[in-house]
Amino acid sequence: MAEKTGARRRSVGTSRRDRRVNLAYSEEEHQVLAEAAAREGTAPAAWAARVALAAARDGSSSTSSAETDDGVAAALRGLLETRTELRRIGNNLNQVARELNSDQVVTAAQAEAVLARVEAAVRRVDEATLQVMRERKPRP
């Protein structure tokens, strides 16, 4: 029996999809696609369909060079990695708040470590956002 991946079904009100587009990926590309889909709780094919339609609808599909595509992909990977790091930092902040609310001692070193991680994550988000903005084609 196939293992369930936790993928969500489209909502009932959407029309049936009966047209197919076959895509081929390298092993590395497929891994990136599968990880992105898993983060959103969808199947890779459903995720690819949603992203492709969104790009086609807003006119952001690009015939730019591979270098530009790689730059945007790298920036987006950076944003996704930073998103994960920000979740971890959120957990650390919750732990600090719990300690403070229970009259426990939080050392200056602990607070400074969390703050340093927050500042580093914000810098990475800023850098990746600027990179995406530089690489993205302007809208007509």
C-alpha positions, -999 to +999 in steps of 0.1 A: +000+000+000+013+035-008+024+057+021+003+087+027+022+120+024-004+143+040-011+161+007-042+181+007-070+178-019-082+208-039-113+224-025-147+210-037-156+242-057-127+239-082-132+224-116-119+190-125-084+190-140-084+167-170-056+182-191-021+169-185+014+184-190+043+161-186+074+176-170+109+161-165+132+170-137+168+161-128+171+143-095+182+176-078+153+196-094+128+170-083+142+171-047+137+208-046+102+205-060+093+177-035+106+197-006+087+228-016+055+208-020+060+191+014+065+224+032+030+234+019+015+200+025+007+193-012+018+167-037+046+178-060+024+178-091-003+199-074+023+223-061+039+226-096+005+232-112-004+259-087+029+278-090+029+275-128-006+289-130+002+317-107+032+327-127+012+325-160-017+346-146+005+374-132+028+374-163+059+366-142+069+337-163+103+343-177+124+333-207+154+349-190+189+333-189+197+303-168+219+326-147+190+348-137+169+317-130+196+303-108+200+336-090+163+338-082+162+301-072+192+306-049+176+337-034+143+318-029+162+289-013+178+314+011+144+328+020+130+293+027+160+284+048+157+316+067+120+310+072+129+277+089+155+295+110+129+321+120+106+293+132+134+279+154+141+314+168+104+317+176+106+286+196+137+300+214+118+332+222+088+312+235+112+293+258+127+326+271+092+340+277+082+308+295+112+311+318+106+348+325+069+342+332+078+314+357+102+336+375+132+317+362+165+334+354+174+341+318+210+350+316+222+379+295+242+354+274+210+335+266+191+367+256+221+379+235+223+346+217+187+347+207+190+384+197+221+376+175+201+348+157+172+372+151+195+399+137+213+374+115+180+360+102+167+395+094+199+402+075+195+371+054+159+379+047+169+414+036+197+401+014+175+375-002+147+399-008+170+424-025+184+396-046+149+386-058+140+422-065+172+426-086+166+394-105+129+397-112+118+411-145+099+443-142+062+441-150+052+458-182 
